[in-house]
């Protein structure tokens, strides 16, 4: 689309060192493709706004996995990628 803003995707070091290696190769590739296709152009549309202590963050659903991220100007910062059953317990340790 003309006029699309292009966002830069950045990952916290803990995502690169812990989250991505813990995924199967298939899931890591699928999640990466979704992040690059959706969040690099319209991160405010695809992610759901979170509430309470996470109110500035957004969550992108990729099947049973969640990608929690923060939009800062033209940068999308990926905070955590985990299975939906544990992500909300673990995210507070990252902040």
KOLLUMGU-94948 format. One line per 3 residues: number of its first residue (from 0); for each residue x, y, z of C-alpha. Coordinates in nm, 4 decimals. Layout:
! KOLLUMGU-94948
NUM) X/Y/Z | ...
! end
This chain:
! KOLLUMGU-94948
0) 0.0000/0.0000/0.0000 | 0.1295/0.3457/-0.0732 | 0.2096/0.5479/0.2358
3) 0.2658/0.2380/0.4500 | 0.4882/0.3097/0.7433 | 0.7701/0.0594/0.7725
6) 0.8520/-0.0332/1.1307 | 1.1878/-0.1732/1.2354 | 1.1597/-0.4993/1.4305
9) 1.3925/-0.5372/1.7295 | 1.4137/-0.8232/1.9797 | 1.5148/-0.8139/2.3464
12) 1.8271/-1.0234/2.3991 | 1.6247/-1.2631/2.6189 | 1.3958/-1.3357/2.3216
15) 1.6951/-1.4243/2.1046 | 1.8765/-1.6236/2.3751 | 1.5828/-1.8005/2.5457
18) 1.2502/-1.7818/2.3625 | 1.3436/-1.8504/2.0000 | 1.5825/-2.1426/2.0764
21) 1.3106/-2.3083/2.2890 | 1.0718/-2.3202/1.9906 | 1.0707/-2.5964/1.7327
24) 1.2236/-2.4914/1.3990 | 0.8785/-2.4952/1.2375 | 0.7231/-2.2680/1.5015
27) 1.0216/-2.0338/1.5087 | 0.9956/-1.9873/1.1314 | 0.6178/-1.9456/1.1345
30) 0.6275/-1.6888/1.4178 | 0.9117/-1.4979/1.2472 | 0.7112/-1.4810/0.9226
33) 0.4024/-1.3501/1.1045 | 0.6058/-1.0902/1.2950 | 0.7742/-0.9668/0.9774
36) 0.4590/-0.9618/0.7659 | 0.2211/-0.8050/1.0172 | 0.4228/-0.6033/1.2666
39) 0.6609/-0.4378/1.0210 | 0.3681/-0.2576/0.8551 | 0.0703/-0.2332/1.0917
42) 0.1635/-0.3289/1.4494 | -0.1221/-0.1217/1.5913 | -0.3828/-0.3131/1.3879
45) -0.2724/-0.6739/1.4350 | -0.1882/-0.6783/1.8047 | -0.4409/-0.6622/2.0845
48) -0.3888/-0.3925/2.3484 | -0.3130/-0.5342/2.6908 | -0.4492/-0.3949/3.0169
51) -0.3532/-0.3173/3.3743 | 0.0212/-0.3452/3.4434 | 0.0822/-0.4271/3.0756
54) -0.1281/-0.1452/2.9338 | 0.1359/-0.0031/2.6957 | 0.2057/-0.3445/2.5454
57) 0.0330/-0.5371/2.2689 | -0.0115/-0.9094/2.2105 | 0.0005/-1.0825/1.8730
60) -0.1589/-1.4262/1.8582 | 0.0138/-1.6931/1.6504 | -0.1925/-2.0070/1.7126
63) -0.1126/-2.1134/2.0729 | 0.1818/-1.8740/2.1011 | 0.1806/-1.5069/2.1963
66) 0.4229/-1.2349/2.0954 | 0.4213/-0.9420/2.3386 | 0.5614/-0.6214/2.1940
69) 0.5900/-0.2485/2.2426 | 0.5607/0.0181/1.9720 | 0.8119/0.3013/2.0139
72) 0.7948/0.5512/1.7255 | 0.9087/0.3495/1.4200 | 1.0380/0.0521/1.6225
75) 0.8485/-0.2588/1.7295 | 1.0293/-0.4103/2.0281 | 0.9570/-0.7798/2.0812
78) 0.9558/-0.8409/2.4582 | 0.8687/-1.2100/2.4842 | 0.7531/-1.5054/2.2706
81) 0.6004/-1.7893/2.4717 | 0.3150/-2.0392/2.4741 | -0.0142/-1.8852/2.5827
84) -0.0285/-2.1064/2.8931 | 0.2811/-1.9444/3.0490 | 0.3435/-1.6085/2.8845
87) 0.1508/-1.3887/3.1253 | 0.3230/-1.5528/3.4244 | 0.6676/-1.4975/3.2720
90) 0.6393/-1.1531/3.1158 | 0.6629/-0.9611/3.4441 | 1.0117/-1.1082/3.4937
93) 1.1178/-0.9447/3.1665 | 1.0083/-0.5937/3.2500
! end
